[in-house]
Amino acid sequence: GDDGIIQYLISKMNFPNNTFVEFGVENYTESNTRFLLMNNNWSGMVIDGSEKNISFIKNDPIYWQFDLFAKKAFINAENIESLIDESGFNEELGILSIDIDGNDYWVWKAINKYRPCIVIIEYNSIFGPAKPWTIPYDPNFRRGEHAKGKQYWGSSLLSLCDLAEEKGYDFIGCNLIGNNAYFIRKDKNSQLESLTCSKGYVEGKFRELITSSGPVSGTAKLLSLKGFDIYNTRTKATEKIS
């Protein structure tokens, strides 16, 4: 689905640079930019925290067939811009794709030097469309390694829409499975409607929380986080999930 969305968007826009940066790619066999690299011959940088994954990418034929640079690094708000610097790309990137299952909001907030035309970022749909929430910033956060479990990660769509507005981006929608949100820089968006969070929100139906009674769906997923700390990006305060 994301490949189709990206192909549609690049057909509607002019890019000063056909470059992308994507991080949280694992071994890059399932990603937002692989088809773009191979089908449209864009140049790209991918980052992942696993040496095994980066080694896999560097031994994949695409690594010599296309203009791709792979970097092993654990990303946080403090190092993200210096990591992107290693790509040698112009500050006006074509596409930035963020999927690190954790500090996604904080990392995008920290990127000020680079002004991608399109930003694709994962959101945690269990937070719903009305809560301005993200996990509190922890530079060492790893999803699933905390007692809070796999449901505790990332940001609500509303917080990302607020941040996008601050940075000068239009929210244009989500993918159908409800995990990726799409933003276009306002000066590059002449054809697509800017949506409100409530209008563009898509609930993810995937069920990653499995108990002894079976998979957990819907609002029960959020109830599993009751009492956990969450950061309200509008009040700038940490509160409890209730």
C-alpha positions as a printed NumPy array, in Angstrom:
array([[  0.   ,   0.   ,   0.   ],
       [  2.736,   2.475,   0.873],
       [  4.52 ,   1.862,  -2.437],
       [  1.348,   2.853,  -4.264],
       [  0.893,   5.98 ,  -2.162],
       [  4.49 ,   7.049,  -2.749],
       [  4.248,   6.434,  -6.491],
       [  1.096,   8.548,  -6.613],
       [  2.694,  11.379,  -4.658],
       [  5.877,  11.545,  -6.724],
       [  3.745,  11.679,  -9.881],
       [  2.056,  14.806,  -8.516],
       [  5.134,  16.663,  -7.292],
       [  8.411,  18.104,  -8.476],
       [ 11.419,  17.332,  -6.326],
       [ 14.613,  19.402,  -6.295],
       [ 16.473,  16.25 ,  -5.237],
       [ 15.457,  12.618,  -5.762],
       [ 16.851,  11.547,  -2.412],
       [ 15.437,   9.742,   0.589],
       [ 16.429,   8.882,   4.136],
       [ 14.647,   6.029,   5.901],
       [ 15.421,   4.659,   9.327],
       [ 14.18 ,   1.713,  11.298],
       [ 14.399,  -0.402,   8.12 ],
       [ 15.5  ,  -3.731,   9.689],
       [ 17.005,  -5.673,   6.742],
       [ 15.277,  -3.435,   4.173],
       [ 13.236,  -6.205,   2.57 ],
       [ 10.035,  -4.568,   3.869],
       [ 10.288,  -0.787,   3.751],
       [  8.784,   2.396,   2.365],
       [ 11.574,   3.272,  -0.07 ],
       [ 12.892,   0.041,  -1.564],
       [ 10.496,   0.142,  -4.528],
       [ 11.29 ,   3.829,  -4.99 ],
       [ 15.01 ,   2.994,  -5.103],
       [ 14.599,   0.167,  -7.622],
       [ 11.733,   1.482,  -9.756],
       [ 12.601,   5.189,  -9.871],
       [ 16.369,   5.047,  -9.33 ],
       [ 16.376,   7.48 ,  -6.406],
       [ 19.423,   7.82 ,  -4.148],
       [ 18.998,   6.895,  -0.52 ],
       [ 20.346,   6.416,   2.964],
       [ 18.974,   3.78 ,   5.331],
       [ 19.765,   3.446,   9.037],
       [ 19.165,   0.593,  11.456],
       [ 20.527,  -0.269,  14.888],
       [ 21.345,  -3.894,  14.081],
       [ 24.734,  -4.884,  12.683],
       [ 23.129,  -8.049,  11.304],
       [ 20.53 ,  -6.05 ,   9.385],
       [ 23.061,  -3.621,   7.949],
       [ 25.307,  -6.509,   6.891],
       [ 22.317,  -8.098,   5.137],
       [ 21.623,  -4.873,   3.242],
       [ 25.24 ,  -4.468,   2.175],
       [ 25.235,  -8.015,   0.8  ],
       [ 21.959,  -7.548,  -1.05 ],
       [ 22.453,  -7.019,  -4.836],
       [ 20.583,  -3.711,  -4.576],
       [ 23.573,  -2.304,  -2.696],
       [ 25.766,  -2.312,  -5.783],
       [ 22.976,  -1.996,  -8.351],
       [ 21.616,   1.268,  -6.891],
       [ 22.831,   4.374,  -5.108],
       [ 22.218,   3.287,  -1.52 ],
       [ 24.16 ,   3.987,   1.674],
       [ 23.464,   1.878,   4.785],
       [ 24.492,   2.99 ,   8.268],
       [ 24.393,   1.109,  11.575],
       [ 23.325,   3.42 ,  14.393],
       [ 20.906,   3.587,  17.292],
       [ 18.948,   6.761,  16.596],
       [ 17.953,   9.389,  19.107],
       [ 17.122,  13.094,  19.052],
       [ 20.724,  14.04 ,  19.811],
       [ 22.404,  12.211,  16.92 ],
       [ 19.879,  12.147,  14.082],
       [ 21.042,  15.231,  12.195],
       [ 24.726,  14.249,  12.355],
       [ 23.787,  10.802,  11.043],
       [ 21.905,  12.26 ,   8.081],
       [ 24.91 ,  14.523,   7.433],
       [ 26.874,  11.382,   6.527],
       [ 24.646,  10.866,   3.491],
       [ 26.089,  13.947,   1.831],
       [ 22.591,  14.835,   0.623],
       [ 21.314,  18.349,   0.132],
       [ 19.245,  19.709,   3.005],
       [ 16.147,  19.609,   0.788],
       [ 15.532,  15.866,   0.84 ],
       [ 12.863,  14.286,  -1.318],
       [ 11.43 ,  11.883,   1.286],
       [ 12.069,  11.215,   4.963],
       [ 10.614,   8.005,   6.414],
       [ 10.62 ,   7.482,  10.198],
       [  9.752,   4.138,  11.78 ],
       [ 11.67 ,   3.422,  14.982],
       [  8.807,   2.214,  17.2  ],
       [  9.685,   4.609,  19.974],
       [ 10.926,   8.167,  19.914],
       [  9.502,   8.892,  16.446],
       [  7.915,  12.202,  17.514],
       [ 11.038,  13.397,  19.333],
       [ 13.359,  12.475,  16.481],
       [ 11.283,  14.313,  13.876],
       [ 11.07 ,  17.295,  16.231],
       [ 14.894,  17.314,  16.402],
       [ 15.321,  17.429,  12.606],
       [ 15.528,  21.106,  11.716],
       [ 18.443,  21.304,   9.303],
       [ 16.796,  19.022,   6.728],
       [ 13.529,  19.972,   4.998],
       [ 12.161,  16.902,   3.201],
       [  9.358,  17.455,   0.704],
       [  7.475,  14.418,   2.047],
       [  7.58 ,  12.962,   5.549],
       [  6.239,   9.472,   6.236],
       [  6.073,   8.624,   9.926],
       [  4.596,   5.769,  11.896],
       [  1.931,   6.553,  14.481],
       [  0.507,   4.456,  17.298],
       [ -3.171,   4.156,  16.411],
       [ -4.181,   2.749,  19.817],
       [ -3.805,   6.299,  21.196],
       [ -6.752,   7.279,  18.975],
       [ -7.361,  10.497,  16.991],
       [ -8.033,  12.906,  19.886],
       [ -5.099,  12.501,  22.294],
       [ -1.948,  14.644,  21.88 ],
       [  0.283,  11.905,  23.267],
       [  3.756,  10.526,  22.822],
       [  5.933,   8.402,  25.048],
       [  8.152,  10.555,  27.295],
       [ 11.569,  11.04 ,  25.737],
       [ 14.145,   8.41 ,  26.653],
       [ 17.198,   8.35 ,  24.345],
       [ 17.687,   4.648,  25.096],
       [ 14.073,   3.56 ,  24.572],
       [ 13.639,   0.173,  22.887],
       [ 10.162,  -1.114,  22.234],
       [  9.336,  -4.321,  24.085],
       [ 12.294,  -4.108,  26.461],
       [ 10.309,  -2.166,  29.063],
       [  7.807,  -3.727,  31.446],
       [  5.141,  -1.763,  29.588],
       [  5.367,  -4.165,  26.65 ],
       [  4.966,  -3.866,  22.896],
       [  1.902,  -1.576,  22.942],
       [  3.83 ,   1.244,  24.623],
       [  5.69 ,   3.157,  21.938],
       [  5.576,   6.095,  19.599],
       [  3.137,   8.921,  19.19 ],
       [ -0.497,   9.596,  18.534],
       [ -1.463,  10.925,  15.128],
       [ -2.689,  14.182,  16.686],
       [  0.726,  14.972,  18.168],
       [  2.338,  14.335,  14.794],
       [ -0.214,  16.574,  13.045],
       [  0.505,  19.36 ,  15.541],
       [  4.24 ,  18.969,  15.002],
       [  3.767,  18.937,  11.238],
       [  1.882,  22.222,  11.396],
       [  4.704,  23.762,  13.441],
       [  7.201,  22.605,  10.826],
       [  5.152,  23.789,   7.866],
       [  3.608,  20.536,   6.597],
       [  0.119,  19.476,   5.522],
       [ -1.319,  16.197,   6.772],
       [ -2.749,  14.424,   3.712],
       [ -3.753,  11.027,   5.132],
       [ -2.726,   7.58 ,   6.34 ],
       [ -2.246,   4.213,   4.744],
       [ -5.114,   1.743,   4.88 ],
       [ -3.628,  -0.517,   7.552],
       [ -3.383,   2.419,   9.953],
       [  0.279,   2.721,  10.837],
       [  1.859,   5.329,   8.535],
       [  0.908,   9.008,   8.223],
       [  1.843,  11.195,   5.253],
       [  2.83 ,  14.859,   5.353],
       [  3.76 ,  17.207,   2.499],
       [  5.652,  20.452,   2.935],
       [  3.147,  23.255,   2.402],
       [  5.136,  24.996,  -0.321],
       [  5.202,  21.714,  -2.284],
       [  1.538,  20.863,  -1.896],
       [ -0.608,  22.411,  -4.621],
       [ -2.946,  19.506,  -5.415],
       [ -3.825,  17.541,  -2.285],
       [ -6.288,  18.423,   0.463],
       [ -4.866,  19.158,   3.894],
       [ -6.803,  17.014,   6.381],
       [ -7.614,  17.367,  10.043],
       [ -6.393,  14.564,  12.267],
       [ -9.931,  13.314,  12.891],
       [-10.723,  13.243,   9.178],
       [ -7.569,  11.419,   8.138],
       [ -7.113,   9.047,  11.082],
       [ -7.169,   5.328,  10.297],
       [ -7.387,   2.798,  13.112],
       [ -4.878,  -0.018,  12.881],
       [ -6.574,  -3.405,  13.005],
       [ -3.422,  -5.43 ,  13.539],
       [ -3.365,  -7.25 ,  16.893],
       [  0.098,  -7.403,  18.418],
       [ -1.073,  -7.901,  22.011],
       [ -1.865, -11.543,  22.703],
       [ -2.99 , -12.764,  26.117],
       [ -3.967, -16.188,  27.429],
       [ -7.478, -15.424,  26.179],
       [ -6.247, -14.631,  22.668],
       [ -5.458, -11.479,  20.638],
       [ -6.591,  -8.138,  22.07 ],
       [ -8.425,  -5.724,  19.765],
       [ -9.849,  -2.208,  19.761],
       [-10.011,  -0.095,  22.916],
       [ -8.814,  -3.019,  25.034],
       [ -5.326,  -2.399,  23.674],
       [ -5.257,   1.067,  25.238],
       [ -6.695,  -0.253,  28.501],
       [ -3.641,  -2.495,  28.757],
       [ -1.584,   0.703,  29.241],
       [ -3.727,   2.174,  32.02 ],
       [ -1.589,   3.957,  34.606],
       [  1.484,   4.311,  32.4  ],
       [  3.233,   7.638,  31.89 ],
       [  2.485,   9.527,  28.684],
       [  3.618,  12.966,  27.556],
       [  0.963,  15.452,  26.471],
       [  2.484,  17.466,  23.625],
       [ -0.034,  20.295,  24.036],
       [  0.189,  20.824,  27.792],
       [  3.918,  19.915,  27.794],
       [  3.366,  17.729,  30.839],
       [  3.586,  14.043,  31.689],
       [  0.316,  12.443,  32.735],
       [ -1.086,   8.975,  33.309],
       [ -3.025,   6.952,  30.77 ],
       [ -6.489,   6.41 ,  32.224]])
